[in-house]
């Protein structure tokens, strides 16, 4: 299990986003969901700017991430939305979470065509919940290709250059009304233990929980840094 990506909900088009941030590219369209995205690949994950491309299709979508996107854009406008973790055994993860008492979406199949013309396929797993101001659970992904193959393809297609390969996500900060309860639930989900009173490490990324200053309880910061050469 590792962090796959952090999601920023945006009202801007992928082309606009790609023109505003160095090393960011238009990703592609999720035609069945009515969304499209821009992506910035880093050493240990990536950032996704997710936006609505087709409001009618998005409004009819049952995808939990699209429902969260629509909720947050209507309630707050642009901002960090949620986190996604990758696994090599999503079916086994679904079984473990169900046994632990979590209600899940079941494993969902997904795909999109990249701007380079390649078809990207993956599987998703969500925790079933209502979307309010409360901190949502993360969701999970299993890619069709292994990590090494995916990164080689990204470099071949020009989406992962030297700058992105040296830049890494260092910390994700999440705000909630009950940090202790949240960190306990997330540790159960991810099968990790906290190593401080308010945080845990997964791989080389720290996940820190703090009391929310306002009514919006979400991922609030993603800190990045560069690997020293």
N, C-alpha and C positions, 0 to 999 in steps of 0.2 A: 504494500500500500504506500502511495506517495501522493503529494499534491500534483494534480494534473494542470489545473489552471484556475485563475480568479476571473470572475465575470463582472464587468462594468456595464450597467444598463444605460443606453444612450438614445437620444432622439436624433443624433447626427447619422448621416449615411456613412457606410464603410469607406467610401472614397474620400469624404471629408476628414474622417479620423486618420486615415493613412497619410493624408497630406499635412497633418498637424503634429505627428509624432514620428521621430526618426526610427527606422527599423520596423515600422508597422505596415501591414499589407492588408488589402481586401481579401477576406477569406473565401466567402461564397454564400450561396443561398440555401436555406432549409425550406424547400418549396412546400412540404407538407405542413410546416409550422407557420409559414408566413413571416419568417425572420431571415436576417442576413447579418454578417459580422465582419469585423476587422480583427486582425490577430497580430500580436507581437511575441515572437518566440524567444525564450531566454534559456539559460543553461539548465535550469532545473524545473521548468514549467513554462507556461505562457499566460498572457493576458488576453482576454476576449472582450471586445466591445460588441455587445449584442443589441440589435435594433429591430423594430418592426418594419418589414418590407411590404407586406400585404395585410392591412388591418382586418379585412374580412376573414381571411384564412386564419390569422393569429387569434381572432376572437372566437373562432370555432374549434381551436386546437385544444386537445386534452392534455398536451404535454405540460407537466408541472413547472418546468423552467419558463415556458412561455406565459403561463398563468402568473408566475411571480413577476416576470418582466412587466406585464400589463398592469398588475397591481401597483408596482413600485413607480412606474412612470406616471400613473394617474395620481398617486398619493404624494410623491416626493420629487418627481423629475429625475434627472440624471444622477447616477451615483453607483457606488459598489453594491452589487447584489448578493452574490453567494460564491462559494468555493466548490470545486469539483476534485475528487480524488480518484486516482486510477488504480485498478486492480487487475491481476492476471486470472482471477477466479471469481467472476461476478455471480455465477450461479451458486457457488459455495457461500459467498458473502450474503446473498439473498436468504439462503437457508439459515445462516447463523443469526442474522438480524431478526428474522421471523421467530426463531427459537428464543431469542432474547426479549421478545415482546414488542418489537417494532412492526408496524403495519407498512408494507412496502407496495410499490407500484407493480412489482414483478419486473423481470428483465425485459427491456424494450429495445428493439432494433432501430438503428438510425443510420443516415448517410447524407452526404452532400457532394457536389462536384466542385472541386477547387478551381480557382481562376487559371491554374496551369492545365486544367482538363482532366486531372486524375480524380477517381471516385474514392472518397474517404468513407469507410464504414466503421461503425462502432456499436456497442451496446450500452444502455443506460439503466441505472437503478435509482429510484427516489424513495424517500420516506414520505408516506402520505400524511399531509397536514393541511390545515387551512392557512392562507396567507394573510397576515395582519401586520401590526407593527412589531410583533415579537420576532426574535432572531430565528430564521429558518434553519433547518438542518442542511448540511452539505448534500451533494448528490455524487454518484459514482459512475465511472466509465471504464469500459474495457475496449481497447482498440483492436481492430482486426490484425494489425501488424505489431510485432514486438517493438520495444523502445528504440533499440539500435537501428532497426530498419526504418522506422518512422523518421528519426533524426537524419539519417543518410538521405532519405527522399527529400526532406525539407531543405537540406543543403544543396542537393542537386537542382531543386526547383527554385532556389534563390531566396527562400523564406527565412533561412537561418544563416546569417553572416557572422563575421568575426566578433562584431560588437555584441550581438545577441548571445553568442556562445560563451562570452566572458561575463555577461551580466546575469545575476541570479536573484531570485526572490529570497529574502532573508527573514522576514517576519510578516505575519498577517495579524491584524488587531481586530477583534470583534467586540461589539458593544451589546450589552443585555442588561435587563433589570436584575438578574440573578446570576452573576458570573460563576459561582460555585456549582449551581445546578447545571449550567450550560457546559462547563468543562467536564463534569461527570458524565453527561449524556454523550458528548463528542468523544470522550475517551472510550466509552462503551462501543460506540459506532466503529471507531478506528482501531480498537484493540490495542490501545497504548495507555500509559500511565502518566499523570502530571509529574513534572520534575520540579516545579515551583508551585506556590500557592495559587497562582493565576495563569499558568501556562504549561504547555507540553511541547516537546520536540518530536517532529516526524521527519526522518531524513536529516537534512541540514536546514530545515525551516522551523522557526518558532511560531506557535500559535498562542496568542495572548488574549485573555478575556478581561474586559473592564466594564465597570458600571456605566450605563448609558447616561449621557448628560441631558438627553431629550427623549421624546416618545419613539423615535425611530431606532430600532435595534437591528443592526446589520453589521456586516463586514464594513469597517470604517477606514482602514489603511492597509496598504501593501507596500512594504519597504523593500527596495532593491539595492544591490551593491555590485561591485565588480571584483572578479577574481584577480588577485595580484599575480603578475607574470614573473 
